[in-house]
Amino acid sequence: MKLKKQVTVCGGAIFCVAVFSLYLMLDRVQHDPARRQSAGNFPRSQISVLQNRIEQLEQLLEENHQIISHIKDSVLELTDTGAISPSGHLPFRSANGSWVLPFDGRPTFLSVKPLDCQFALGRRSQTDLQMLDVYSLLSFDNVDGGVWKQGFEITYEPNEWDDEPLQVFVVPHSHNDPGWIKTFDKYYSDQTQHIFNNMVVKLAEDPRRKFIWSEISFFVKWWESADVHKQEAMRKLILGGQLEMVTGGWVMTDEANAHYFAMIDQLIEGHQWLEKNLGVIPRSGWAVDPFGHSATMPYLLKRANISSMLIQRVHYSIKKHFAATRSLEFMWRQAWDIESGTDMFCHMMPFYSYDVPHTCGPDPKICCQFDFKRLPGSRVNCPWKVPPRAITDANVAERAGVLLDQYRKKSKLFRSKVLLVPLGDDFRYDKALEWDQQYFNYQKLFDYMNSRPEMHVKAQFATLTDYFNAVYKAKGVPPGMRPPDYPVLSGDFFAYADREDHYWSGYYTSRPFYKNLDRVLESHLRGAEILYSLAVAHARRAGLEGRYPVSDYSLLTDARRNIGLFQHHDAITGTAKEAVVIDYGNRLLHSLVGLKRVIINAAHFLVIKNKDIYRFYQTEPFLETDDRRATQDSLPQRTLIELESTPRYLVLFNPVEQERLCVVTILVNSLRVRVLTEDGQTLPVQLSAQWASAVEMSGEVYQASFMARLPALGLAVFHLYDSADSPMTLCSDTLLRIPGRGQSIRGLDPLPVRSQTVDAQPFYIQSQSLTLGFSGTTGLLESIRRKDDPQEVRVQIQFLTYGTRPSKDKSGAYLFLPDGNAKPYSQREAPVVRVVEGPLFAEVVAHYQHFQQTVRIHNVPGIDGLSLDITTMVDIRDQNNKELAMRLVTDIQSGDTFYTDLNGFQIQPRRYFQKLPLQANFYPMPAMAYIQDSQYRLTLHTAQALGVSSLASDAPGRLLGNKSMS
């Protein structure tokens, strides 16, 4: 503020002097009597001189105006850096041992609005089906249901359709995974491109033929390689209603591990391509293969202007219950919506799978006989040993009667006399023969049924929207509206089980390294998009668009598509083959490098005050990023900043829309660190050691931490020096708790290290807001206490291991099938524990054989100061068939209730049920987990791991995690 006032006063003084000088000069000319008397005889030369002088003064006045404007802009720029104003005081230790920092008193976070609290505490939506209540109601048994093993016997009266015939909509489809057993490109070249090529020909042969497609990533790849005639033929099929694009996402996204940013990104990428190239807006959602379904998805589809959706992979006990109550179609409402603004009409498929044997009706043995790809001589047959028969005039009556029986039985599970029958499976219709086999044989069956009024049925090929529109029409409501007497549901469909006790909870934590890489890339994409947009806007305003690399937009597109591809339900889940995972990893790394280039170029342009001197050099970037990854499967390596007596510049970007006060940690090569803001203010620095191992300190690399206030969606520049004069650099205190007395510990001046032998007494670290207690034996967190709160809350971290079943199915990428309850993790020697305390942060690092855990608290105001940052580095590559789990045990009396995160978008209440097997109580928590009544935020960074990690829950008040490919 002092600098701003001084600059403003000086600028104002200069302006006043210039104006006053001009006034005196003009006044002298006007009032000089001699000049006034001889004015009429004024020589022309003197008039010219006077005019020249006036013009010079006007020019000086204009230049002065520009200087004042520049000074004003500079003041604004310096103010916008938002640095902490100097108080003239160093951080100091209080009487109780905690560090006290001089803050500038400005707000550090947004206040909570009363309306937000009222919304959070308000009543929940009133629905007919609340999934928590459904779970409480069900026994989760597995009674043999006859031909429909997981259901029950279905009967009907033959005359039920006399007044209203059954409408049957057979929807041909082909589910194409963008990577699973094969890579994306391999699937395309081997199978998917042939599906499209056959589609163009075979659908055009008969206008009654229909088809649906969902994976736009594959479609775009085909479109870009197709000639103009194929493109035009495909466009005609789509605009004519024979081919429907369902959901329209880049992939059929996973719904458990994916963050909602990425779910939206992949949806936008597909929708924008369809609208730009085909003028098509999807109307129906299709999700047959994600392993469980999140309540976030219908909300996103609703906002994308989709009116109806279909889901398939739901626990077989829930399907059976919904089928028995004819609730397989419902309005899916968000749990926090007290009205009906989020309602989405949803169809749940009733049977085991989306393949042909499990879609025509309850008896797979019969339905398989109508999968004409399995005709005798094919490489695919029916497991029930009764093959299909080609439809002829001789058998069409009998075959139509058998198939209609299945249609009628299936229709009894729904509330309308409109029936959906999917006809397809994974990578189907890649051979021209199959198109002929399915369409010719089914058309004969349809023609026979439709020509027999006594059968009271109308059957046809259809798209998904054809089916939904028929339901709405039959019920007399507009598309997307609630039909009369249809139930309203809230909740989600996790965890999924397809049979017996096979709960698909393993994939929540499979290959966590890549789950983490996904989050890193998503955050870089968001930051790059913001910076690119700001830079291009500034370049256009300055008329420098020709100099700025606007071609960087292609890097953003590439990243969006690769991130979108990784949201596929066999990618971020970790369920693909190893070679496919490597392909995904290389794509993600390639995009990460591209995004860093976008960020560097944009930041370079934005931090230069004089844009006229900007030049873009592709081979010599102006900046470099703070970390690098050598390969797709390597951990990031931090960039070492080599300090000199001349300044090195550090540019920080805040990608969120609120101002942030945060601690920044960098690696430097000098102990003599000085950090200045752009306007020359010296910041307090906490200097800490960089550790090469649990007990060995690096002599060449050090950590320097300082506090920065960053403007919303803005950049701030800091100057770094190697300076002998570093009065505000304070060293951390380090204590090593070592088992035994055999190891010698040596510190480096001025970073001394103390050591002591491990004992059983608990020890503590603290900030101005929190005090954390740790076990003297394990070095792991045990308790949390807030400032001015006498009650200490037990939050105990435990590590445990699970084995897997000795026989039958084992735990793996999909399933968690333990051999019993978890056993405490143990190792022969006690861990080495490092305790670091300083003015800006304090941390405890526990070194174990298979993991290293860091618990850090920051000494800053606001939510960051009330947060625990827990980072776990894991390496269990020397283990086989072992699961490593982290559990939090608290004394919070939450009963059987706990909460989990859904896609980083909303919090979902859960209950713990003793009637369910252990693995059934796992739920997806990709970002955070919450315990009822908890007053602390635990940010758990678990995916920087080689082998395992992440989160799931197995009991009230406890969090469990870690899943590897066994």
N, C-alpha and C positions, 0 to 999 in steps of 0.2 A: 504493500500500500504506500510506503514511503517513496519508493521508486516511481510509482505511478504519479503521485502528487508532484514530485520534483520535475519529472518530464513534462507534465501538463503545465506547470507554472512557467518553466523555461520557454516552452513553445508559445504560451500566451504572451510572454514578455516580448519575444522576437516579433510576433505578429503586431503587437501594439506599437513597438518602435518603428516598424516599417510603415504602418498606417499614419502614425503621427508625423514622420518625416515627409511623407507625401503631402499631408495636409499643410505643413509649414511651407513647403515649396510652392504649392499652388496658391497659398494665401499671400506669400511674398509677391508673386507675380500680380495678383489681383489688387494689392493695396499700395504698391510702389507709385507715388505721384508722378515721378519723372517718366516712368514707363507708361503710366496712364495718359500723360499729356502728349507723348510722342507716339502713342499707339498707332495713330493713323499713318504715321510716317515710318513705321517699323520696317526695317530692311527685311526683304524676303529671306535672306540667309539666316538672320537671327530667329525668324519664325520657324524655319526648318530645324534649327538647333533645338529650340524649345520643344517642338513636336517630337524630335528624336529622344529628348530627355524624358518627356512624358511617356513615350512608348517603352523606354527602358525601365521606367518606374513601374509601369503596368506589368512588364515581363517579370521584374523582381517580385512584385506582389503575387503574381501567379505561381512563381517558383516557391515563394514563402508559403502559399496555401498548400502546395503539394508537400512541402516539408512537414507542415503541421499535420496533414492527413497521414503521412507516413509515420510520424511520431505517435499519432493516435492509434494507428494500426499496430505498431510495435507494442504499445502499452497493452492493447487487447490481446496480442499474441502471448506476451509474457504472462498476463493474467490467466490466460487459458491453459498454460502449462499446469496450473493448479498445484504447484509445489508447496510443500509445507513451509510456512513463513518461519524465519529463524526467531527463536525466543531468547537467544543468548545463553541458554543453559544446556548442558549435556544431560543425557539420561543419567539417573542416579538410583541407587538402591535404597529402598525404604527400610524402616526399622524391622519389618518382618522378613526382609530378604528379597522381596520382589522388586523388579525394575520398574521405575516410573519414567515415562516419556513425556516431554513437553509437547503437547498437541496445540494446534492452532485454533481449536474450538469450533471449527466448521463442522456441519453435519457429515456423518460418514455413511449413512444409509437412509433409505426412504422410510418415512413413518408409515405405520399400518393405518389404513383408513377404517373408520367405523363400519362402513358398508361391507368391507372385506370380512370383518369379524362376524357381522350379522349373517353374511352368506355362509361362512364356515360353520357357524353354530346353528344355523337354521335347520328346519325339518327336512328330512330326505324325501325323495320322490315316493309317492304312493303308487306301488305297482302290484300287479297280480302275482308276479313271480319274482321273488328276490332270491338270488342264487345262494346266499348264506342260509336262508330258510330251507331251500331245496336240499342242500347238503345235510342239514340237520335231520331232514325227514327221511332221507334214503338210508337203507341198510347197507348199501354197497356190497351186496352178495352177488353171486354169479350162478343163479339158478338156470339149469338147462331148459331152454325155451322150445326145443324141438327143432324143426328145420331152420327156424331163426334162433340160433343158439343163444344169443344174448337178449332175446325178446320174449315173445309169447305167441301162442297160436292165434291167428286172425281168422274170423269167420264173417260171413255176410249173407244177406237174403238176396236171391237172384233178381227180385223185382225192385230193388232199391233205386235203380237208375231209370225206371220206366217213365217218370215224369221229367227228369232232368238227366240227359245222357252224360256219360263220363267223357270229359275232354282230356285227351292224352297228348302231351307235348314231349316228343322225343328230341333231345338236344345232343347232337354229336359234338364231341370235343376231343382235344388232345392235350394232355398236361405235359408241358415241356419245361423241365428243370434247367435253368441257366447255370448249369454246373452241378454235379453230384458224383456219379461214377466216372463221368467224363468231364472234361473242361467245357466251358461255354462254347469255344470255337470248335471243339471236336464234336460236340453234340450237333452243332449247326451243320457242319460239313457232312457228318454221317447220316443224320436223320432229318433235322428240322427244315433245312432248305427243300428237301424232297416233299415234305408235307405241304409247304406253300406252293410249290410248282404243281403238285397234283391238285391242290385246292382250286387253283385258277381254272384248270381244265374241267374237273369233275363237277364242281358246283354249277358251272355254266351249262352243263349238259341237260339239267332239269331245274326249272325255276322253283320246284317244290322242295329242293334240297336246301338245308340250312346247316350252319356251323357257327361255333363261337371260338374266340381266341383271346387270351389274356396277357401273355408275356410280350410286351411291346419291345423289349430289348432284342428279341429274336426277329420280330417283324421289321424293325428298322434295319437290321443287318441284311435281311433279304431285300427290302425295298431299295437300299442303296446299291445293291449289285444287280437288280433286275433291270431289264431293258424297258423302254417306254411303253411297249405294247403290253407287257405283263403288268406294269404298274396301272395302266388304264383299265385292264381287265379286272384287276383286284379292286380298284376304286369303284368300278361298276357294281361288283358283288356287294361291297360294303354299303354304298348309297342305295342299292336296291333292296337291302334288308336280308340278303341271303347269308352274309357273314357279319356277325356282331362282335365288336370289341368290348369285352366285359372287364370291368374294373379300370382298365386302361393304364395300370401302373407299369413302370419299367420291369418289375418282377412281381410275382405273387409273394408279398413280403412276409417274413416272419413277424409274429405279433407278440412274442415274449421278450426277446432280447433287444429289439430295435428301438431306438430313440425316436420320439415323434417327429423331430426335425427331419431325420432321414426318411421316415415313412412318408412325410409330406413331400420331400425332395423327389423321391422316386415316383410319386404319384404325379407331381407337376411335370416332371420330365416326359412321362408318357403322354399325359393329357395335352401338353403344349404341342408335342410333335403331331399328335392325331389331329388337333384343330388346325394347325398350320398347313399340314400336308394333305389332309383328307376332309377337313371341315366337319369332323366328327366329335361329338361329346358323349362319353360313355354314360349309360343310364342305369346299369345294373352291376353289382359287385359279385365276384366269383372267387371263393377261397376254399378249395377242396383239400389242400395239402399242408397248410401250416399246422404245427403240433399244439393245438389249443388256440383259443380265440380271445382276443383282448377287447374290452369295452371301448378302447381308444379308436379302434378301426371303424365301427359304425359312425362315430362322431366325425372322423375325418372324411369318410365317404359322403356323409350328409352335407358337410360344408363344401364338398366338391360337386354338389348338385346331382348326386346319385340318389335314386329314390328307393331302391330295393337291393337286397344282398342275399347271398347264400353262403352257408358254412357247412363243414363236414366233420372235422376231427374233434369230436366231443366225447367225453367219458361215456362208455357204453351203458352204464347205469342211468346216467342222466337222459340219454337218448330213449332208453326203455321207459322211463318215467314220463317224459314228454310225449312219447308215442301213445302211452296208455291214457293220457289225459287230453289227447289231440291238441297239444301245445307246441308242435314242431314248427309252426309259423306264428310269429309274435312281433310286437313292436318293441324294438330294443331301445331302451331309454337310459340315459346317463344317470348314475346314482345321485348326482347332485342337482339334477333338473327337477324342480318341483312342479313343472307344467308338462308340456309335451313338445317343446321346441327342438329337442334332439332325437325324437322318435325316428327309427329306421325300421322299415318292414324287413324281416329276416326269415329266411327259410332254412331249416336245419335238416340235412339229409338223415334218414332214420337208421340206416344199416351200417355195416362194418366198414365199408370202403366206397370209393367212388368208381371202382371198376365195374364192368358190365355184370358180372355175377352178383353184385350187391346193389344194383340200382333198379332193376325192373320190378322187383317184389321181394318178399321175405325169404324165398327159397333159392339159395345160390345154385343149387344143383339144376334147377329148371332155368334160371336166368342165364346160366352159362351156355345153355343150349341155343341161346339167341345172340351169342357173340360169334358172328359168322366169320371172324378172322380165325376162329379155332376149328374150322371145318377140317375133316380128315385130310391128312397130307400136310397140314401146317406144322410149323415148329412149335406152336403154342397149342396146348390141349386143355381139357377140363379136368381138374383134379378129382371131380366126382364120377369120373369114368363114363359119363354119358355125353358123347360129342354132339355138336349141332348137326342139323340136317338142312341142306339147301331147300328153299321153299319152292314147291312145284304145285301144279293144279291138283295133283293127287293128294297132297298132304296139307294144303293151305288151310282147310277148314279145321282140321285137328290142331295144327300148330297155332292158329289164331285163337282157338278156344283156350289152349293151355296158357298162352301169353296173356290173354285178357283176364284170366283168373288171377294171375300175379298182379296185373294192373289194378284190379278191383280191390284185392287185399291191401295193397299199398295205399290206395286212396282212402281206406277206412281209418288211416292214422291222421288224416287231415280234415279240416273243417269246410272244405269246398269240394266240389266235384270236378275240380281241375287238377290234373296230375302231371308232375314233372318227372321225366325219366331220362337222366343223363346216359349217353351212349359213347363211352370212350375210356381211355386209360393213359398211362404214361407213354408218350412218343408214339401214339397211334396214328394211323392214316399216312404213314411214310411211304407206303407202296400203293401204286395205282390199283392193284388187285383188291386191297382191303376196301377202298372206296366203292368198288363195284360190289363186293360181297355184302357190305353193310347196307348200302342204299338200295340196291336191287331187291334184296330179300325182304327188307323192312317195308319197302314200298308195296310189294305184293301183299304183305300182311295188312298194311293200312288200307289198301284198295278193297280187300276182302271185308274187313271189319266195317268200313264206311258204307259199303254197298248192302249191308245186312241190317235193316232197321231193327230187327229183333235183338241184335246184340247191344243196342243202346250205347254206342260209343262212337266218338269221332277222334281218330288218331292221325297225327301228322308230324313231320319234322318241324322243328322250331328253334328259335333262338331263346336265350334266357329271358329277355324282355318280352317276347311273345307270351311266355308263360305268365310272368307277373301281370302283364296287362289283362290277360284273361281272368286271373283271380280278381283283380280290381273290378273288372266289368261284371263278373258274376256276383260280386258283393255290392255293386252299385256305389263305389267310391272312386274318387280321382286317384291316379297313380301316386303312391307314396303315403296315402292316408290310411288311417286305421279302419279295417273292415269291422263291421258290427260283431261284437262278442269275441273278437280276437284278443288274447291276453297281452299285457304289457309287462316286460321283463327288465330287470336291472341286475348288473353284476357281470361276471366274465366266466369263461370256461377253461380254467386252469385248476388242477393239472389234468392233462389228458391221459387216459388209459384206453388202449384198444382191445385188450383182452386180459383176463385173469388179474394178476397184480403187476402188470407191465405198465408202470406209470412213467410217462415220458418226461421225467424231471432231470435226467442227466444232461440234456442239451443246454440247459440254462447256464452251465458252467464249462461246457466242452470248449477246448482251445481258447482259453481266456486271453491269451496274448493277442489274438486277432480281434477279439471283442474290444479290447482296449485300443488297438490300432484303428478300428472303426470310429471310436469316439474321438480320437486325436484328429483323424482326417475330417470328420464332420465339423469339429470346431475350427479347423483351418479353413474349410470351405466357407463357413459363415463369415469368418474374419476377412477372407480374401474377397468375397462378394461385396462386403461393405466398403473395404478400402478401394477396390476397383471402381465401384460406383462413385465414390467421392472424388477419386482422381480424375476420372473421365469427365465428371461435371465441371471440375476446376479447369481441366484442359480445354474444354469447349468454351467456357466463359473467357478464358485467356487467349483463345484463338490458336491454341497449340495442339489441337487434336491430331495434326499431321505428325507431330514429333512424338506423341505419347504412344506406347505400344498397345493400341486398342485390340490388336490381335490376341492379346492375353485372354480375351473372352473364350477362345477355343479351349484354353486350359481349364477354365471354369466348367465348361460343358463336359469335357473329358472327365473331370473329377466328379461332377454330379452323376454321370453315368456309371462310373466305376463304384462309387459309394452306393448308388441305387442297385447295381448288380449284387453288391455284397449284402444287401438287405434280404436277398432270396432266402427262403426257409431251409436251404441246405448250405448256406454260406456263413452268415453271422452265427448261426446255431452251432457250427463246428461239426456238422454231420457228414461232410463230404470226404471223399478219398484224399489221401495225402497229396498226390500230384495236383489235384484240383485246388486244394488249400494253398499250395505253393503258387499256383496261377493267380488265385485271388490276391495273395500277398504281394506278388509282383505288380499287379494292377494298382493296388492301394498305394504301394511305395512310389510307383511312377506318378500317380496323381498327387501324392504328398509333395514330391519334388516340384511338380508343376505349380501347385498352390503356393509354395514358398516363393517361387519366382514371381508370381502375381503380387504377393504381399510385398516383396522387396521392391519391385518396380513402382507400385503405388505409393509406398511409404517414402521412397526416394523423391518422387515428384511432389508429394504433399509437404515434406519438411523443408524444402527449398523455398525461401521467402521470395527471391527474385526468380520467377518462373522463366524469364527470358533467357537465363543462362542454362536452362535444363537441356541436357542431351542424354539420349538413351543409348547405352552400349551393351549389347546383348552378351558379349564375351567377357565383360568386366563389370559385374554387378556392383552397385554403389554400396550396398549393405550385405551382410550375411546373417543367417538365422542362428538362433541360440542352441540348436542341436542338429545332429545329423544321424542318419541311419545308413550303415554300410550295405546291408542287405535286407530283404523283406522279413527275415526272421531274427534280426538282431535288435537288441535294446538300443534306445537312442543314446548317443554320446554327446555330452554337453560341450559347447564351444568354449575354448579357453580364450579369454581376452588378455592379450599381452599389453600391459600398461607401459607408458613412456612419460617423459616429462611434459610432452605436448599432449593435448587432450585426445582421447578416444571417445567417440560418440555412441551413446546407447539410446536407441529409439524404442519406446514402449507403446504398444497399442492396446487400448481398452475397447473390446468389441461389444460390450454391453451398453445399454442405453441409460445407465446410471453412473454417476461419478463414483470412483472407487478409491479407497485408501487401502493399500495392500503392501505387503513385504515382498520385495524382489530380491532374489538370490542369484548371483552370477559367479562364475569361476574366473579367478585372476591369477597372474603369475607373480604377484608382489604382495608383501605384507604392508607396504606403505600405500594404502589406498585412500584416495580422496574423491568424493562424489559431489558434484555441483549441479544445481539445476541450471536451466538455460539462462536465467537472470543472475547467476553467480552465487546463489545461496548454497552454503555447505550443509550437507545432510549428515546426520549421525549414521555411522556404519558399524555393523557387527561383523567382526572378522572371526571366522571359524576355520578349523582344519578340514582338509579333504582327506579321507581315509582310504588307503590302498587296501587295507584288510581290517579285520576286527580290532587289531592292536597296533597297526603300523600306519603312521601319519605320513602323508605325502610331503616331500620337501620342496616341491616345485609348483603345486597347485593349491589354491586356497579358496574358501568361500567368502564372498563379501555380500552382506545383506543390508538393504536400506529400505526405508519406507517412502513410497511415492503416492501422491494423490493424482489420479489420472482422470482427465475429463471424459465425459460420456461420448462414446463413439469417436474418440480422439487420440491423437498422438502426443507424446511428451518426449523431449530430448534431454538427456543428462550427459554431463561431461565427466570423464573418468581420468584420473591422473595417477602416476607414480610420483608421490610427493613426500619428501621428508617431513614436511609440515602437515601433519594429519591430526589435528587436535580433536576431531570428533570421531575418530576411529577407536572403537572399544573391542577388546578381545573377549571371546567366550571363555567361560570356565568349563573345563572338561574333566570328568571323573570316569575312570574305567573300573568297573566292578568285575574282578577276574577270579575264576575258580582256582584255588591253589596259589602257591607262591613262586612258581618256577619261571614265570615270564618277566622279563625286564621291559619296562615301558620308558620311552624317551620322547620328550616333547621338543618342540622347536621354539626358540625365542622369537617373538614374545607370546607364543602359544604354549604355555606349560600344561602338562597333563598330570593329574594326580591319579593314583590307583589305590585300590583297597581290595581285600579278600572278600568274596561274597559272604554275606550273612543272611539270616532269615528275617531280619527286621525290614519292614516296608520303608520305602523312600519316596520322596515327593519332588515334583517340579511345579512351578507356579508362575502365573502372570498376574496382571492387575485384575483379571476377571475370574480366573479359574485356578484351582489347585487339583492336580492329578496325583493319585497314589498308585504305587507299583509294588508288586511282590518282590521282596528281596531275594527270593529263591529263583523265580522264573524270569524276572525282569519284565513281566507283562502287566498291562493295566489292570487295576483292581477297583479304583473308586474315583469319583468326580465330586468336587464341591465348588459351588459358585461363591463368588465374593459376597460377604455379608449374609450368607446362608449357613446356619450352624449344622444343617443336616448334610451328611455325606452320603451320596448315592452309590450303591454298589454297582459297578459296571465292570465285570470281570471277563477278561479275554482268556479263552482256553483254545488250545489246538488239539484236535483229535484225529484219529484215523479210522477209516472203514476198510474192511476187506470186501471181497465179493463172493458170491455163492460158489461153492466148490464144484457144483454140477449144474447141468442144464444151462440156461441163459445167464450170462455174466453182465456186470455193469459195462457200459461202453459209451459211445458218443450220444446215444439216444436215451438209454435206460439207466436208472440208478437201482441196482439190485444188491444191497449189502448182505453180508453174512451175519448180521445181527446189529446190536447197538454199537455206537462208536466207542473206541478205546482211547484213553489219553495218549497223546503223542509223547514219546520219551526218547531221550538219548543218554548215553553213558555219562558225559560230563555236563556240568551246569553251563549255561550260556555265558558268553562274554557280553556284558551290558555296558553301553556307553551313555553317559548322562551329560548333556550339553545345556548350559544356561547362559543367556545373554540378554541384552536390553530389548531385542526385537523378537526373539523366539527362544523357546526351550524345547528340547526333545529328548526322548529315550530311545535308543536303538538296541534291540536284543538280537544277537547273532546265534542262530541255531544251525544245525547241520543242513536242513532242507529248506530253511526260510530265514529271512531277515525282516524284522518288523520295526518300523519307525512310527512313534506316536509323537506328534508335534503340536504345540499350541503357540499362537502368535500373540504378541503383546500389543494389540491394536484395539481401538474401540470398534463397536459395531458387531455385526454378526460373525465376522471372521475371528474376533476375539473370544467369542463364545463357542467356537467350533473346535473339534478335534480333527486333525488330519492324520489318517492312519494309512500308511503305505506298507504293503507286504510284497517282498520279492521272494519268489518261490522257485525252487529247482528240485523236482523229484524224478529226474530222468533215470536215476539208478533204482527206481522202484517199479514193481510190476503188480498190477491188480490192487493198487492201493489208492484210497481217496484221502486227501488231506483237507480237513475242515477247520474253519475258525468259528467259534461260538462265543456269543456275548451273553453272559448270565447276569441278570440284574435283580434287585429286590423290589422292583416295581410290581405292584399287585394288579396285573392286567388280566388275570383269569385266563380264559381260553381265547382271548382276543388279541390280535396283533395286526399291523398294517404293512402293506407292501406297496412299492412303487409300480405303476403301470406306464412303461414307455417314457418315463420322465415327465409325464403329462398330468397324472392324477394319482391319488392315494386310494388304495382299495382295502377295505376292512376284510380280515380273515378270521377264521376260527380254527383251533386245533382240535381234532377229533381222534379220540383213542381208537375208534372203530376202524380207522384207516391204517394201512401199513405205513411204516416210517416214510418211505419215499413218496407217498401220496401227499404229504404235507409240505412238499417243496413248491415254492412259487417263484415266478420270475422277478428278480429285482436288479435290473441292469445298472441302476445308479445309486440309490440309497434305500435304506430300510428304516422303518420307524416302529418304535415300541409305544404302546398306549401310555399317555401321560408323561412321556419323556420330555425333558426340558433342554435337551442338548441335541445339537446336530452332529452326527458322526459322518464324516466324509471318508469313505473307504476306497482307497485306490488299490485294487487287488489284481489288476490284469497285467502289470509289468512282471510277467512270470514266465518261466520255462516249464510248462507241464500242467499247472492247475491254477485255480483260484476262482474268484467271484463270489456271489452271495445267493443264499437261499435260506429257507427257514424250516426248522423241524420241531419247534416247541414255542409256547408262549414266552415272550420276553427273551428269546434266544435266536441268534442268527447263525445259519450254518452255510457252508459253501464248499467250493472246490470240486472240480470234476475234470477228469482227464480221459484221454483215449486209453483204455486199459489194455 
